[in-house]
Amino acid sequence: MKNKYKMIILLFVVFLTLTVLIKINIFSYKQVFKEDKLVPIRQGYNDKFIAFTCNVDWGTENIPKMLDIFEKYNIRITFFVSGRWAKNNPDMLKLIYQKGHEIGNHGYAHKMHSKLDFDGNYKEIKKTHDIVKNILGIDMKYFAPPAGDFSDITLKAADSLGYKTILWNIDTIDWRKDSTREKIIHRVLRKPLNASIVLMHPKEETIKALEEIIKSIKSKDVNIGSVSDVLKLD
């Protein structure tokens, strides 16, 4: 009888040991897989900053008002521009850059990048890169896919061109017709601000909301800046 109990205890110990080992191996595998896989950046690391990003494929008439507000509060953000917009608005692009703002890549024709193969993704990003390089003489380093739409192929194409793919963790949803100044303010300020990335567009209601958002964030001792600012490790 004693031998039977010993055998049961031994089997139980072996079972527990195997279970722990399996869990450790699975955990290790997941960690390696996650580290090896390309992933978009949705939030930064520097909790002293919050990044404002503005995706531009339309709304040119509203951009000067945005620039005036950012200049008033000494703020420099990241503007992600589409290639076709940059091609048609070189003077406005130059003005944005001259004001000290960071310029990012938003693809050429505002396509859904998850629907494109590697060559299609590559061409959309590269074409925009070349247009902006020709106008400003700079190499952009961040890519924001239109509508946040991407696939693993998109990430690989962007990476092959030296780009980090940027998304967001705070969305103003300002492109929607029912997005009012009050709704935009609420959507931003209800979220944790430190190291966050905010998505906006050059919309009239966004401009109406900007100053209150800026004042509220500054009152919390959080600096407003660009994608590069929130990705700094120190």
C-alpha positions as MATLAB code, in Angstrom:
seq = 'MKNKYKMIILLFVVFLTLTVLIKINIFSYKQVFKEDKLVPIRQGYNDKFIAFTCNVDWGTENIPKMLDIFEKYNIRITFFVSGRWAKNNPDMLKLIYQKGHEIGNHGYAHKMHSKLDFDGNYKEIKKTHDIVKNILGIDMKYFAPPAGDFSDITLKAADSLGYKTILWNIDTIDWRKDSTREKIIHRVLRKPLNASIVLMHPKEETIKALEEIIKSIKSKDVNIGSVSDVLKLD';
ca = [
       0.000    0.000    0.000;
       2.848    2.352    0.913;
       4.493    1.691   -2.439;
       1.224    2.568   -4.162;
       1.044    5.922   -2.373;
       4.698    6.598   -3.156;
       4.045    5.890   -6.820;
       1.018    8.243   -6.847;
       3.037   11.021   -5.186;
       5.935   10.464   -7.588;
       3.636   10.630  -10.614;
       2.051   13.814   -9.254;
       5.470   15.436   -8.784;
       6.507   14.437  -12.309;
       3.238   15.845  -13.675;
       3.762   19.175  -11.900;
       7.378   19.376  -13.087;
       6.416   18.721  -16.699;
       3.613   21.279  -16.511;
       5.996   23.962  -15.231;
       8.597   23.142  -17.891;
       6.024   23.266  -20.667;
       4.753   26.633  -19.476;
       8.288   28.016  -19.315;
       9.057   26.798  -22.826;
       5.815   28.205  -24.236;
       6.462   31.530  -22.514;
      10.003   31.638  -23.868;
       8.775   30.837  -27.364;
       6.215   33.610  -27.237;
       8.806   36.087  -26.052;
      11.218   35.187  -28.848;
       8.428   35.277  -31.424;
       7.276   38.688  -30.237;
      10.782   40.101  -30.264;
      11.504   38.783  -33.751;
       8.227   39.934  -35.283;
       7.849   43.412  -36.744;
       5.127   45.350  -34.936;
       3.824   48.914  -35.354;
       4.491   51.463  -32.625;
       1.291   52.544  -30.886;
       2.793   54.336  -27.897;
       6.115   55.887  -26.909;
       8.554   55.411  -24.027;
       9.237   58.931  -22.778;
       6.502   59.674  -20.246;
       7.533   63.341  -20.100;
       5.950   63.792  -23.549;
       2.787   63.197  -25.507;
       3.055   63.171  -29.315;
       0.584   64.949  -31.573;
       0.395   63.522  -35.087;
      -1.597   65.025  -37.938;
      -2.331   62.928  -41.017;
      -2.583   65.092  -44.125;
      -4.199   64.086  -47.395;
      -6.782   66.902  -47.413;
      -7.721   69.912  -45.274;
      -4.950   72.159  -46.591;
      -7.020   75.276  -45.895;
      -7.020   74.495  -42.160;
      -3.313   73.859  -41.746;
      -2.220   77.534  -41.360;
      -4.578   77.889  -38.370;
      -3.090   74.776  -36.790;
       0.426   76.077  -37.353;
      -0.446   79.392  -35.701;
      -1.764   77.615  -32.595;
       1.279   75.354  -32.348;
       3.582   78.350  -32.775;
       1.695   80.267  -30.077;
       2.396   77.480  -27.574;
       5.879   76.648  -28.925;
       4.851   73.126  -29.957;
       6.385   71.000  -32.716;
       4.432   67.912  -33.800;
       4.652   65.251  -36.528;
       2.760   65.782  -39.783;
       2.309   62.589  -41.811;
       1.783   63.669  -45.418;
       0.580   61.653  -48.392;
       2.711   61.804  -51.521;
      -0.050   63.165  -53.710;
      -0.748   65.929  -51.187;
       2.943   66.840  -50.936;
       3.235   66.881  -54.725;
       0.259   69.257  -55.052;
       1.123   71.448  -52.048;
       4.917   71.874  -51.961;
       4.764   75.398  -50.528;
       2.547   74.322  -47.627;
       4.836   71.359  -46.962;
       7.806   73.719  -46.883;
       5.973   76.008  -44.463;
       5.196   73.128  -42.086;
       8.831   72.056  -42.138;
      10.151   75.612  -41.769;
       8.009   75.969  -38.631;
      10.058   73.137  -37.115;
       7.593   70.271  -37.388;
       8.595   66.693  -38.074;
       7.513   65.247  -41.423;
       6.418   61.631  -41.775;
       5.335   59.374  -44.639;
       1.600   58.670  -45.140;
       1.871   56.657  -48.360;
       1.191   58.136  -51.779;
      -2.506   57.745  -52.654;
      -4.120   56.975  -49.279;
      -4.659   53.323  -50.180;
      -5.550   50.475  -47.821;
      -2.111   48.976  -47.391;
      -3.334   45.621  -46.082;
      -4.751   44.989  -49.559;
      -1.411   45.581  -51.295;
       1.357   43.075  -51.936;
       4.976   43.816  -51.015;
       5.667   45.644  -54.273;
       2.528   47.759  -53.915;
       3.372   48.731  -50.330;
       6.959   49.469  -51.280;
       5.993   51.711  -54.192;
       3.454   53.730  -52.148;
       5.997   54.449  -49.426;
       8.998   54.962  -51.707;
       7.147   57.305  -54.067;
       6.188   59.568  -51.156;
       9.697   59.380  -49.757;
      11.159   60.561  -53.060;
       8.642   63.404  -53.464;
       9.302   64.790  -49.976;
      13.056   64.284  -50.395;
      12.920   66.305  -53.623;
      10.952   69.144  -51.974;
      12.615   69.308  -48.546;
      15.889   67.440  -49.009;
      15.224   65.197  -46.002;
      14.872   61.472  -45.365;
      11.749   60.676  -43.371;
      11.905   57.813  -40.861;
       8.309   57.234  -39.732;
       5.450   55.778  -41.764;
       1.757   56.069  -40.790;
      -0.460   53.797  -42.925;
      -3.734   55.464  -44.024;
      -6.625   54.565  -41.685;
      -4.122   52.568  -39.633;
      -4.578   49.777  -42.160;
      -1.601   47.439  -42.544;
      -0.458   43.847  -42.825;
       2.766   42.018  -41.986;
       3.781   42.691  -45.588;
       3.274   46.432  -45.035;
       5.558   46.338  -42.009;
       8.225   44.465  -43.956;
       8.047   46.880  -46.887;
       8.318   49.898  -44.573;
      11.196   48.306  -42.678;
      13.038   47.556  -45.924;
      12.961   51.291  -46.635;
      14.255   52.164  -43.171;
      10.875   53.188  -41.740;
       9.265   52.532  -38.381;
       5.488   52.119  -38.710;
       3.565   54.429  -36.388;
      -0.036   54.099  -35.207;
      -1.641   55.701  -32.131;
      -3.281   54.963  -28.793;
      -5.448   58.114  -28.652;
      -7.758   58.775  -31.601;
      -9.630   62.080  -31.961;
     -11.861   60.452  -34.629;
     -12.140   64.025  -35.897;
     -12.826   62.928  -39.486;
     -16.341   61.815  -38.562;
     -19.136   64.285  -39.339;
     -20.530   64.103  -35.807;
     -17.176   64.940  -34.193;
     -17.607   68.235  -32.389;
     -15.071   70.316  -30.498;
     -16.356   68.916  -27.189;
     -16.188   65.293  -28.344;
     -12.640   65.721  -29.604;
     -11.517   67.279  -26.325;
     -13.133   64.445  -24.361;
     -11.593   61.725  -26.541;
      -8.097   63.056  -25.885;
      -8.235   64.100  -22.247;
     -10.038   61.014  -20.907;
      -7.028   58.821  -21.806;
      -3.646   58.458  -20.060;
      -1.461   61.133  -21.627;
       2.136   60.241  -20.785;
       4.070   58.753  -23.738;
       0.867   58.583  -25.781;
       0.502   59.188  -29.506;
      -2.527   61.234  -30.572;
      -4.001   61.005  -34.066;
      -5.661   64.059  -35.586;
      -6.393   65.624  -38.975;
      -6.580   69.241  -40.223;
     -10.294   69.570  -39.442;
     -12.169   72.682  -38.379;
     -13.510   71.150  -35.168;
     -10.023   69.906  -34.281;
      -8.698   73.452  -34.539;
     -11.491   74.647  -32.255;
     -10.503   71.985  -29.698;
      -6.733   72.403  -29.867;
      -6.131   75.236  -27.421;
      -8.164   73.684  -24.611;
      -6.457   70.332  -25.154;
      -3.031   71.971  -25.120;
      -3.724   74.004  -21.968;
      -5.087   70.985  -20.125;
      -2.119   68.779  -21.048;
       0.392   71.468  -20.101;
      -1.331   71.934  -16.740;
      -0.491   68.290  -16.015;
       3.230   68.953  -16.641;
       3.279   66.854  -19.808;
       5.194   68.229  -22.793;
       3.577   68.117  -26.236;
       5.867   67.102  -29.049;
       6.579   64.827  -31.986;
       6.858   61.085  -32.485;
      10.618   61.380  -32.045;
      10.070   63.037  -28.658;
       7.991   60.180  -27.229;
      10.361   57.546  -28.649;
      13.365   58.949  -26.807;
      14.453   56.618  -24.018;
      15.722   59.441  -21.796;
];
